Amino acid sequence: MCVSCKLVAPSYSRSEVMDATVRKPYPTDLTDLQWEIIQVVLPAARPGGRPGRWTSGRC
């Protein structure tokens, strides 16, 4: 429980956490090398935009 914001974090079992973090790759997934190659043609992120809807979760 976060004392400053009085929120209770949900508890997850280890198997639920593992299921969420380990997945089979899709055929369209790019490798790190492929991302490095196409990075030069992607536009840089710009500042601004719509404000975030949720807090960062850090208190």
DSSP file (Angstrom, degrees, kcal/mol; ACC not computed):
  #  RESIDUE AA STRUCTURE BP1 BP2  ACC     N-H-->O    O-->H-N    N-H-->O    O-->H-N    TCO  KAPPA ALPHA  PHI   PSI    X-CA   Y-CA   Z-CA
    1    1 A M              0   0    0      0, 0.0     2,-0.7     0, 0.0     7,-0.2   0.000 360.0 360.0 360.0 134.4    0.0    0.0    0.0
    2    2 A C  B  >> -A    7   0A   0      5,-2.5     4,-1.7     1,-0.2     5,-0.7  -0.800 360.0-160.7 -88.5 114.5    1.3    3.4   -0.9
    3    3 A V  T  45S+     0   0    0     -2,-0.7    -1,-0.2     1,-0.2     0, 0.0   0.881  85.6  52.6 -65.7 -39.7    0.8    5.6    2.2
    4    4 A S  T  45S+     0   0    0      1,-0.2    -1,-0.2     2,-0.1    -2,-0.0   0.840 124.8  24.0 -70.6 -32.6    1.0    8.9    0.4
    5    5 A C  T  45S-     0   0    0     -3,-0.1    -1,-0.2     2,-0.1    -2,-0.2   0.435  97.3-132.2-112.2  -0.5   -1.6    8.2   -2.2
    6    6 A K  T  <5 +     0   0    0     -4,-1.7     2,-0.3     1,-0.2    -3,-0.2   0.826  55.4 143.1  55.5  38.3   -3.6    5.5   -0.2
    7    7 A L  B   < -A    2   0A   0     -5,-0.7    -5,-2.5     0, 0.0     2,-0.6  -0.829  45.0-140.2-106.6 148.0   -3.7    3.1   -3.1
    8    8 A V        -     0   0    0     -2,-0.3     0, 0.0    -7,-0.2     0, 0.0  -0.935  17.8-135.0-108.1 123.6   -3.4   -0.7   -2.9
    9    9 A A        -     0   0    0     -2,-0.6     2,-0.1     1,-0.1     0, 0.0  -0.542  26.6-111.5 -75.1 138.8   -1.3   -2.4   -5.6
   10   10 A P        -     0   0    0      0, 0.0     2,-0.4     0, 0.0    -1,-0.1  -0.397  28.8-129.3 -67.5 147.9   -2.9   -5.5   -7.0
   11   11 A S        -     0   0    0     -2,-0.1     2,-0.4     0, 0.0     0, 0.0  -0.840  23.4-167.9-101.7 138.2   -1.1   -8.7   -6.2
   12   12 A Y        -     0   0    0     -2,-0.4     2,-0.1     2,-0.0     0, 0.0  -0.933  20.9-120.1-122.8 144.8   -0.2  -11.1   -9.0
   13   13 A S     >  -     0   0    0     -2,-0.4     4,-1.9     1,-0.1     3,-0.2  -0.420  32.3-109.3 -76.3 161.5    1.0  -14.7   -8.7
   14   14 A R  H  > S+     0   0    0      1,-0.2     4,-2.5     2,-0.2     5,-0.2   0.872 119.0  54.5 -60.0 -38.0    4.4  -15.5  -10.2
   15   15 A S  H  > S+     0   0    0      1,-0.2     4,-2.4     2,-0.2    -1,-0.2   0.876 106.3  51.6 -67.0 -35.4    2.8  -17.5  -13.1
   16   16 A E  H  > S+     0   0    0     -3,-0.2     4,-1.5     2,-0.2    -1,-0.2   0.900 111.3  47.7 -65.6 -39.8    0.6  -14.5  -14.0
   17   17 A V  H  X S+     0   0    0     -4,-1.9     4,-1.3     2,-0.2    -2,-0.2   0.919 112.7  48.2 -67.1 -43.6    3.7  -12.2  -14.1
   18   18 A M  H  X S+     0   0    0     -4,-2.5     4,-2.2     1,-0.2     3,-0.3   0.899 109.0  53.6 -64.3 -40.8    5.7  -14.7  -16.2
   19   19 A D  H  < S+     0   0    0     -4,-2.4    -1,-0.2     1,-0.2    -2,-0.2   0.856 109.9  48.9 -62.0 -34.0    2.8  -15.2  -18.7
   20   20 A A  H  < S+     0   0    0     -4,-1.5    -1,-0.2     1,-0.2    -2,-0.2   0.763 117.1  39.8 -77.6 -24.9    2.7  -11.4  -19.2
   21   21 A T  H  < S+     0   0    0     -4,-1.3     2,-0.6    -3,-0.3    -2,-0.2   0.708 108.1  60.5-100.0 -21.9    6.4  -11.0  -19.8
   22   22 A V     <  +     0   0    0     -4,-2.2     2,-0.3    -5,-0.2    -1,-0.1  -0.927  63.4 154.2-112.0 121.0    7.2  -14.1  -21.9
   23   23 A R        -     0   0    0     -2,-0.6    -3,-0.0    -3,-0.1     3,-0.0  -0.967  47.3-100.7-140.7 157.9    5.5  -14.5  -25.2
   24   24 A K        -     0   0    0     -2,-0.3     2,-0.1     1,-0.1    -2,-0.0  -0.590  48.7-109.4 -74.6 139.2    6.2  -16.2  -28.5
   25   25 A P        -     0   0    0      0, 0.0    -1,-0.1     0, 0.0     0, 0.0  -0.380  26.5-122.4 -70.0 147.7    7.4  -13.7  -31.1
   26   26 A Y    >   -     0   0    0      1,-0.1     3,-1.6    -2,-0.1    -3,-0.0  -0.549  23.1-115.5 -80.9 154.3    5.2  -12.7  -34.0
   27   27 A P  T 3  S+     0   0    0      0, 0.0    -1,-0.1     0, 0.0     0, 0.0   0.775 117.4  53.7 -60.6 -24.4    6.5  -13.4  -37.5
   28   28 A T  T 3  S+     0   0    0      2,-0.1     2,-0.0     0, 0.0     0, 0.0   0.479  80.4 119.3 -91.0  -2.7    6.4   -9.6  -38.1
   29   29 A D    <   -     0   0    0     -3,-1.6     2,-0.3     1,-0.1     0, 0.0  -0.349  60.2-132.0 -62.4 142.3    8.5   -8.8  -35.0
   30   30 A L        -     0   0    0      1,-0.0     2,-0.1     2,-0.0    -1,-0.1  -0.719  11.9-127.8 -96.2 147.6   11.8   -7.0  -35.8
   31   31 A T     >  -     0   0    0     -2,-0.3     4,-2.1     1,-0.1     5,-0.2  -0.399  30.8-104.6 -81.6 167.8   15.1   -7.9  -34.4
   32   32 A D  H  > S+     0   0    0      1,-0.2     4,-2.2     2,-0.2     5,-0.1   0.889 123.3  52.9 -60.3 -39.3   17.4   -5.4  -32.7
   33   33 A L  H  > S+     0   0    0      1,-0.2     4,-1.8     2,-0.2    -1,-0.2   0.914 107.9  50.1 -63.5 -42.9   19.6   -5.3  -35.8
   34   34 A Q  H  > S+     0   0    0      1,-0.2     4,-2.1     2,-0.2    -1,-0.2   0.889 109.2  51.8 -63.8 -38.6   16.6   -4.6  -38.0
   35   35 A W  H  X S+     0   0    0     -4,-2.1     4,-1.5     1,-0.2    -1,-0.2   0.907 107.5  53.0 -63.0 -41.0   15.5   -1.7  -35.7
   36   36 A E  H  < S+     0   0    0     -4,-2.2     4,-0.5     1,-0.2    -1,-0.2   0.888 109.2  50.0 -60.5 -38.5   19.0   -0.2  -35.9
   37   37 A I  H >< S+     0   0    0     -4,-1.8     3,-0.5     1,-0.2    -2,-0.2   0.917 116.6  38.4 -68.2 -44.1   18.8   -0.3  -39.7
   38   38 A I  H >X S+     0   0    0     -4,-2.1     3,-1.4     1,-0.2     4,-0.7   0.603  93.8  87.0 -85.5  -9.3   15.4    1.4  -39.9
   39   39 A Q  G >< S+     0   0    0     -4,-1.5     3,-0.8     1,-0.3    -1,-0.2   0.830  80.6  62.5 -58.4 -32.9   16.0    3.9  -37.0
   40   40 A V  G <4 S+     0   0    0     -3,-0.5    -1,-0.3    -4,-0.5    -2,-0.1   0.747 105.0  45.9 -68.2 -22.7   17.7    6.4  -39.4
   41   41 A V  G <4 S+     0   0    0     -3,-1.4    -1,-0.2    -4,-0.2    -2,-0.2   0.526  92.7  94.4 -97.5  -6.1   14.5    6.8  -41.4
   42   42 A L  S << S-     0   0    0     -3,-0.8     2,-0.0    -4,-0.7     0, 0.0  -0.686  82.1-114.2 -85.1 137.2   12.2    7.2  -38.4
   43   43 A P        -     0   0    0      0, 0.0     2,-0.1     0, 0.0     3,-0.1  -0.372  33.9-105.5 -68.6 149.2   11.4   10.8  -37.3
   44   44 A A        -     0   0    0      1,-0.1     2,-0.1    -2,-0.0     0, 0.0  -0.396  42.2 -95.1 -70.7 150.5   12.7   11.8  -33.9
   45   45 A A        -     0   0    0     -2,-0.1    -1,-0.1     1,-0.0     0, 0.0  -0.422  40.2-143.3 -66.0 139.7   10.2   12.2  -31.1
   46   46 A R        -     0   0    0     -2,-0.1    -1,-0.0    -3,-0.1     2,-0.0  -0.793  16.0-111.7-105.3 149.6    8.9   15.7  -30.6
   47   47 A P  S    S+     0   0    0      0, 0.0     2,-0.2     0, 0.0    -1,-0.1  -0.297  78.2  37.2 -72.4 163.3    8.1   17.3  -27.3
   48   48 A G        +     0   0    0      1,-0.1     2,-0.1     2,-0.0    -2,-0.0  -0.628  55.0 137.2  98.9-155.7    4.6   18.2  -26.3
   49   49 A G        -     0   0    0     -2,-0.2     3,-0.1     2,-0.0    -1,-0.1  -0.407  64.8 -28.5 100.1 179.9    1.4   16.3  -27.0
   50   50 A R  S    S-     0   0    0     -2,-0.1     3,-0.1     1,-0.1    -2,-0.0  -0.421  73.3-102.8 -70.0 141.4   -1.5   15.4  -24.9
   51   51 A P        -     0   0    0      0, 0.0    -1,-0.1     0, 0.0    -2,-0.0  -0.288  46.8 -91.8 -62.1 150.5   -1.0   15.2  -21.2
   52   52 A G        -     0   0    0      1,-0.1     4,-0.0    -3,-0.1     3,-0.0  -0.287  24.5-143.8 -63.1 148.3   -0.8   11.7  -19.8
   53   53 A R  S    S+     0   0    0     -3,-0.1     2,-0.3     2,-0.1    -1,-0.1   0.796  81.3  39.4 -83.4 -30.3   -4.0   10.2  -18.5
   54   54 A W  S    S-     0   0    0      1,-0.1    -2,-0.1     2,-0.0     2,-0.0  -0.823  86.5-107.6-120.4 157.3   -2.5    8.3  -15.6
   55   55 A T        -     0   0    0     -2,-0.3    -2,-0.1     1,-0.1    -1,-0.1  -0.303  38.7-105.0 -74.1 167.8    0.2    9.1  -13.1
   56   56 A S        -     0   0    0      2,-0.2     3,-0.1     1,-0.1    -1,-0.1   0.631  47.3-117.7 -72.1 -12.0    3.6    7.3  -13.4
   57   57 A G  S    S+     0   0    0      1,-0.3     2,-0.5     2,-0.0    -1,-0.1   0.431  78.7 117.9  89.8  -2.2    2.7    5.1  -10.5
   58   58 A R              0   0    0      1,-0.1    -1,-0.3     0, 0.0    -2,-0.2  -0.848 360.0 360.0-100.0 134.4    5.6    6.4   -8.4
   59   59 A C              0   0    0     -2,-0.5    -1,-0.1    -3,-0.1    -2,-0.0   0.410 360.0 360.0-108.0 360.0    4.7    8.2   -5.2
